[in-house]
Amino acid sequence: MSIGSVYETAYKGDFNQVKVKIDQDATLITTADSNNRLIIHWAALGGNENLVDFIIRSGSPIDPVDDTSSTPLILAASAGKFEVVQLLIGKKANVNHKTVRGQTSLHYACSKGHKDIAKLLLEAGANVNEADVLHATPLHRAASLGRNNIVELLLIQPEIKVDLEDSTGCTPLHLACEEDRESAAIMLVKAGAALDIMNKEKKTPLDLCSIKLRHNLMSLVE
């Protein structure tokens, strides 16, 4: 079996095959592939928590980074692998580690709509207001995509800041209005999001609304 196929086997979650290879050659644990990923990255992405646990107990680092500075936790959160995320958090993985684009595990979980994982990350101390290189927070992501259950989860966090602006000057409400995410926009306004903040194009959220959504939002503040 080549090294390349060991990574593939780890991704497929074949515990026994990976264990045999690691028992034969322990250096496989810390041998990176062409994207600087270790076996734990691929096992985490594949979602077999027992395999990830074995790899860690065999001496793998918890938070190695690949060529995009993604950790196993970031990959598992993005892929929706709840049990692996839970395991890695239990092993003290860094929940606020950022990729080269400034994105955390919470950014990915919120973008993909993985509410249970987002909740786990928040309970483990993930920064709900963390901004990426475009100054977008998890709330920007969720509001823009209409991930209503995620928006609801984020808005009940005591430290949430609803009116943070991204690199274009847009708040989460701007994005929800622009994409006509009615439920998300209503939740944001009820949570205190401002209707009069201007982005860099001098547009307020109301300027970006459909007529129907504008009417519904205005009725909340009248």
N, C-alpha and C positions, 0 to 999 in steps of 0.2 A: 504493500500500500504506500503510495507516495504521500509526501507531506500535504500536497494540495488536496488529496482525497480525505485526509484526516479532518481538515476544516469542513469539507462537505459533509462528512459523516457526523461531525459535531453539530452542524446546522440541522441535519435530519434527526438528531436526537438519539442516535444509536449508542446507547450507554455502553454496551458490552464491547463493541468494536473499538470505541475510543479508549476505554479502560485498558484493553489489551495493548494498544499501541503506547499508551502512556506508561504502563507497567514495564514495557520493553525499553522505552526511551523517555525518561523524565524531562529531557530538555525540550520536548514538544510543547510543554506547558508555556514556555517563555519564548518560543520561536514564532516570529511574526511572518505574516504572508506579505504579498506585494503591496497591500493597502495598510500595512503596519497593524493588522488585526491579529490578535492571539486567538487560541482555541476558545477561550472564554467568551470573546465577542460573538463568535459563531454559535456557540451553545446557547448564549443568552438570546440571540436573535431567533433561534429555532424554538426556544420555549421549554426545553426539558430541564426543570428545576433540579431534579436529582443529578443530572449530569453536571450542571453548573456547580452544584454543591460539591460534587466529587472533585471537579477541577480546582476549586478553591482549596479544598482540603489537601490536594496534591501539591499546593504551593503557588498557585496562580495569584497574581495581584488582583485586587478587587476593582480598581479603577484605571486599568491601562487605557491609553488613548490610541485611536487609529489615526490615519492621515487627515481626518477632518476634526480631530480632537473629540471624537465620540467615544464614550465609555460603554461598557456592557449595559449599564443601567439605562443610558439614553437609548440604545438600540432596542432593549426590551420594552421600554415605555412606548416608543414609537410603534413597535410591532404589536402592542397590546398583550404582552405576555405577563399577565397579572402575577402568577406564582413566582416567576423569576424576579420580577420587580420586588415583590414581598421578601424574597430570599436575600436579594442584594441589599435592600434597605436594612434588613436584620444583620447583615454582615458589615454595616456601617459604610456603605457606598455613599459617595458625595452626591447628595440630591441637587445641589446647586452648581455642579460642574457645567461649564459652557463649551459648546463647540466653537470652531473658528468663526462661525456666523453669530456667535453669542447666544445660541439657543440651548435651553436647559431641557431636562427630561419633562418638566411640566409644560413647556412650550409644545413639545411633540405630543404628549398625551392629550392636551387640549385641542390641538389642531386635528388630531385623528378621532376625537370623540370618545376617548377611553376614560369615562368618568370615574370608574372604580380605581383606576391607576392614578388619576389626578388626585383623588381623595387621599390615597395612600401617601403620595408624595407630599401633599400639603400637611398631613398629620406628622410626617417625618421632618418637617421644617423647610420645605421648598419655599422659596421667595415668590410670593404670588405676584409681585410687581416687577420681577426681573425683566429687563429690556434687552432685546437682541441688537445686532449692529444697525438695524433700521429703527431702533427705539420702540419696537413692537413688543408688547407684553402678552402673556397668555390670554388676557381678556381681549386684546385686539384680535388675536387669532380666532378665539371662540366666537366673538361677536360677528366678525366678518364672514365666518363660515356658517353662521346660524346654528351653532352647537348649543341649543337652548339649555340642555341639562348641565352643560359645563358652565355656561354663563351664570346659571342659578347657583351652582356650587361656588364659583369664584366670588360672587357678590355677597355671600354670607361670611366670607373671611373677614375678620375684624380689621385687618391691616390693608384691605383692598383700596386702591386709589382708582376711582372710576374715570377720571378725566386726564390721565397721562396722555401726552401727545407723541405720536411717532415722528419719523423723520420728515414727513410731509405736513406735520402739524395736525394730523387727524387724531381724534380721540376714538375709543372703541365705538362710541355712538355715531360718529361720522361714518365709520365703516359699516355698521349695522344698517344705517339709513341708505347708504350708497348701494348696498347689496339687497335692499328691501327685506331685511330680516326683521319682520314686524315684532315677533315675540321677544327677540333679543333686545330690540330698541326700547320696547315698552318696559322690560325689566330694568334696563339701564336708567331710564328716566325715573322710574319709581325708586331706584337706588340713589338718586340725586345727581345723575349725569346732567351736565349743563347743555342747554340747547343753543346758547349764543356764542360758544367758542368758535373763533375763525381759524381755519387751517391756512396753509401758506398760499392758497389760491383765493383767500378771503371768503371762503364758503363756511357757513355754519352747518350743523347737522340737518337743520330744517331745509336748507337750500338743496340738499342732496336727496330729500325724501320724495316719494310719490305723493300725489295729492291726498290719497287715502291715509297713508302713514302720517303725513304732516298733521292732518285733522285729528287722528287718534292721539298723537303725542301732545298736541296743543291742548286737547281736552283734559290731559292729566295735570296740567299746570295752571289751568284757568281757575 
